[in-house]
Amino acid sequence: MSRPGLILKLSCLDQPGIVAKVATYVANHSGNLIEFAQFSNQLGGKFFARLEIETEHLDVEVEDFIAGFATLGRSLQANWHFRRLPYRMKTAVLVTKTEHCLNEILWRAELDELPIEITSIIGNRSNCRNIAEREKIPFHRIDMDGDHRERGFEKIRELLVAQEVELVVLARFMQILPDDFCKAFAGRIINIHHSFLPAFIGANPYKQAYERGVKLIGATCHYVTADLDAGPIIEQEVERVQHFHTPNDLVRLGRQCERIALAKGIRYHVHDRTIIDEHRAIVFPD
């Protein structure tokens, strides 16, 4: 949405009249509903919604519109969040050696597919420094080897806080995040990994997959939690493996899956198209 507007995310127990009540509130203040995506989880008895509201002709100030919604929100016993449009989400990208995911993020940000402001690129290796310098983005090399690991994560946390980062993207960052770090940035860290986990763990997962004759490979984009690679899944991509594909071909196909899944996952997050519901992520794709 290029014109002034709001995104509203809402979740509550499912009950009659939610859509009508929310739509009526918007209409009563001369707001224009651009999108109203909803989902009622019959198994969990919950209601989820994402709205885009054009605010150009509101009969009250935007802040008053947001504040006034609290009465309806409380009556529904809902959790809700407004975001003013347009905006750019402050984002830090963490990397190690490989650069394909980082390049994908930079490319899509340049195309304006991702409304993000990359505050810094942080790496525990210097492999991606030249990319950061080319894009004129600050690069921070953080030593995390051996006894430096704990202090390294402290330095990363200090950078994220100082830069007021809203989203942390692990673009093939090959370090396991400490539990307290995951909790401090809960719902704000996105990771990408090959979907062989946990079937093909350890070194050379693509070689293991080749030797087992897999027919599908893929990648999973998910929110990071203290449970390793077990956070709510945002997006997954797969590619079919043919009998003539070599381990190097699997690596190539895997990189492609990782790039696409990560780009989609970031896009859904920064456009407020995800709602975390315990161990799941509700996603309203565009």
C-alpha positions in Angstrom: 0.0 0.0 0.0 1.6 3.3 -1.2 -1.0 5.6 0.3 -1.2 6.2 4.1 -2.6 3.3 5.9 -2.6 0.7 8.7 -2.1 -3.0 9.0 -4.1 -4.6 11.8 -3.3 -8.1 13.0 -5.8 -9.6 15.5 -6.3 -13.0 17.2 -8.8 -14.1 19.8 -11.2 -16.9 20.6 -13.6 -17.6 17.8 -17.0 -16.1 18.3 -19.9 -14.8 16.3 -19.8 -11.4 14.7 -16.0 -10.7 14.8 -15.7 -9.7 11.2 -18.9 -7.6 11.3 -17.7 -5.7 14.4 -14.2 -5.0 13.1 -15.5 -4.0 9.6 -18.1 -1.7 11.2 -15.5 0.0 13.4 -13.5 0.8 10.3 -16.5 1.9 8.3 -17.8 4.1 11.1 -14.6 6.1 10.9 -14.6 6.3 7.1 -11.7 3.9 6.7 -11.4 1.8 3.6 -10.7 -1.9 3.9 -8.1 -2.9 1.2 -7.8 -6.4 2.5 -9.4 -8.5 5.1 -7.9 -12.0 5.4 -9.2 -14.3 8.2 -8.9 -17.8 9.5 -10.9 -19.7 12.0 -9.1 -22.7 13.5 -11.8 -25.2 14.2 -9.5 -27.5 16.0 -8.2 -24.8 18.4 -11.2 -22.6 18.5 -9.2 -19.4 17.6 -9.8 -16.6 15.1 -7.0 -14.9 13.3 -7.2 -11.9 10.9 -5.0 -9.4 9.0 -6.4 -6.2 7.7 -5.1 -3.4 5.5 -6.9 -0.2 6.0 -6.6 2.9 3.9 -6.6 5.9 6.3 -6.6 8.9 3.8 -10.2 9.8 4.6 -10.5 8.9 8.3 -12.8 11.2 10.2 -10.4 11.1 13.2 -6.6 11.3 13.6 -4.8 7.9 13.0 -3.6 7.8 16.6 -7.2 8.3 17.8 -8.4 5.6 15.5 -5.8 3.2 16.9 -6.5 4.1 20.5 -10.3 3.9 19.9 -10.0 0.3 18.7 -9.0 -0.8 22.2 -12.6 -0.8 23.4 -13.5 -3.3 20.7 -10.3 -5.3 21.1 -10.9 -5.7 24.8 -14.5 -6.7 24.3 -13.3 -9.5 22.0 -10.6 -10.4 24.5 -8.2 -10.2 21.6 -4.5 -9.6 21.0 -4.0 -7.0 18.3 -1.2 -4.9 16.7 -1.3 -1.9 14.4 1.4 -0.9 12.0 1.4 2.4 10.2 2.2 2.4 6.5 4.4 3.1 4.8 7.4 1.8 6.8 10.7 0.1 6.6 11.6 -2.5 9.2 15.1 -2.2 10.7 16.8 -5.5 9.9 20.2 -7.1 10.8 21.5 -10.0 8.7 23.8 -12.5 10.3 26.1 -14.6 8.1 29.1 -17.0 8.2 30.7 -18.0 4.9 28.0 -18.6 2.3 26.5 -15.6 0.5 23.6 -16.8 -1.6 20.9 -16.0 1.0 22.5 -12.6 1.8 22.6 -11.7 -1.9 18.9 -12.7 -2.3 17.9 -10.4 0.5 19.9 -7.5 -0.9 18.5 -8.0 -4.4 14.9 -8.2 -3.2 15.4 -5.2 -1.0 16.7 -3.2 -3.9 13.7 -4.2 -6.0 11.6 -2.9 -3.1 9.9 -6.3 -2.6 11.1 -6.2 1.0 10.4 -3.0 3.0 13.5 -3.3 5.2 16.4 -1.1 6.2 19.4 -3.3 6.6 21.2 -1.7 9.6 24.2 -4.0 9.5 25.6 -7.3 8.3 27.2 -9.3 11.1 29.5 -12.2 10.5 31.5 -14.7 12.5 33.7 -14.9 9.5 34.9 -12.2 7.0 33.7 -13.9 3.9 30.8 -11.5 3.2 32.6 -8.3 4.1 33.2 -7.4 0.5 29.4 -7.7 -0.3 28.6 -5.4 2.6 31.2 -2.9 1.5 29.9 -3.0 -2.0 26.4 -2.2 -0.8 27.8 0.4 1.7 26.3 -1.5 4.7 28.3 -1.6 7.9 29.9 -5.0 8.4 30.8 -6.3 11.9 33.2 -9.2 12.2 32.5 -10.9 15.6 34.9 -13.6 16.8 32.9 -16.5 18.2 35.6 -19.2 18.2 36.3 -21.2 21.3 36.0 -19.1 24.5 34.9 -16.1 22.5 31.4 -17.5 21.8 29.6 -16.1 24.8 31.1 -12.6 24.5 30.5 -12.8 20.8 26.7 -13.1 21.3 26.9 -10.3 23.9 28.4 -8.1 21.3 25.8 -9.0 18.7 23.0 -8.3 21.2 24.6 -4.9 22.0 24.6 -4.1 18.2 21.0 -5.1 17.7 19.8 -3.0 20.7 21.9 0.0 19.6 20.5 -0.2 16.1 16.9 -0.7 17.3 16.7 -3.8 15.2 13.2 -5.2 14.7 14.1 -8.3 12.7 17.2 -10.5 12.8 17.7 -12.8 9.7 20.1 -15.8 10.0 21.2 -16.0 6.4 23.2 -19.3 6.8 24.6 -18.1 10.1 26.3 -21.3 11.3 26.1 -20.8 15.1 23.6 -22.1 17.6 21.9 -19.2 19.4 21.8 -19.3 23.2 18.5 -19.7 24.9 18.4 -16.3 26.4 19.2 -14.7 23.1 16.3 -16.5 21.5 13.9 -15.5 24.3 15.1 -11.8 24.1 14.2 -11.6 20.4 11.3 -14.1 20.4 9.2 -13.7 17.2 11.9 -11.5 15.6 14.5 -14.0 14.4 14.1 -15.8 11.1 16.3 -18.7 10.1 16.7 -20.8 7.0 18.0 -24.4 6.8 17.9 -27.3 4.5 15.0 -29.6 5.2 17.1 -32.7 5.6 17.2 -32.0 9.3 16.9 -34.1 11.3 17.2 -37.0 8.8 20.6 -35.9 7.5 22.4 -34.2 10.3 26.1 -33.4 10.7 28.6 -32.9 7.8 27.8 -33.1 4.1 24.0 -33.5 4.3 23.7 -33.3 0.5 26.2 -36.2 0.1 24.1 -38.2 2.6 21.0 -37.4 0.7 22.6 -38.4 -2.6 23.7 -41.7 -1.1 20.2 -42.4 0.1 18.7 -41.6 -3.2 16.3 -38.9 -2.1 13.6 -37.8 -4.5 12.9 -34.4 -3.0 15.1 -31.8 -1.3 14.1 -28.5 0.2 14.5 -25.7 2.7 12.5 -24.5 5.6 12.2 -20.9 6.8 11.1 -20.6 10.4 11.1 -18.5 13.5 13.9 -19.2 15.9 13.2 -20.6 19.4 15.3 -22.2 22.1 14.4 -25.6 20.5 17.0 -26.0 17.7 15.4 -25.8 14.2 12.0 -26.5 15.7 10.4 -23.0 15.7 7.1 -22.1 13.9 7.5 -22.7 10.2 6.8 -19.7 7.9 7.6 -21.1 4.5 9.0 -24.2 2.8 10.3 -24.9 -0.7 11.1 -28.2 -2.5 12.8 -29.4 -5.7 12.5 -32.8 -7.2 15.7 -34.8 -7.5 16.4 -36.8 -10.7 18.5 -39.9 -11.0 21.2 -38.0 -12.9 21.7 -35.3 -10.3 25.1 -35.3 -8.6 25.8 -34.2 -5.0 26.9 -30.8 -6.5 23.5 -30.6 -8.3 21.7 -31.2 -5.0 23.7 -28.4 -3.4 22.7 -26.1 -6.3 19.0 -27.0 -6.0 19.2 -26.7 -2.2 20.6 -23.2 -2.5 17.8 -22.2 -4.8 15.2 -23.6 -2.3 16.9 -21.7 0.6 16.9 -18.4 -1.3 13.2 -18.6 -2.3 12.0 -19.9 1.1 13.9 -17.2 3.0 12.8 -14.4 0.8 9.2 -15.4 1.1 9.5 -15.8 4.8 11.0 -12.4 5.3 8.3 -10.8 3.0 5.5 -12.4 5.0 7.0 -11.2 8.3 7.8 -7.7 7.3 4.3 -7.3 5.7 2.8 -8.5 9.0 1.3 -11.6 7.3 2.3 -14.0 10.1 0.8 -14.6 13.5 2.6 -17.0 15.8 0.2 -19.4 17.5 2.2 -21.4 20.0 4.3 -23.8 17.9 2.7 -22.8 14.5 2.8 -19.7 12.4 -0.5 -18.6 10.7 0.5 -17.1 7.3 -1.7 -14.9 5.1 0.2 -15.1 1.8 0.0 -12.3 -0.7 
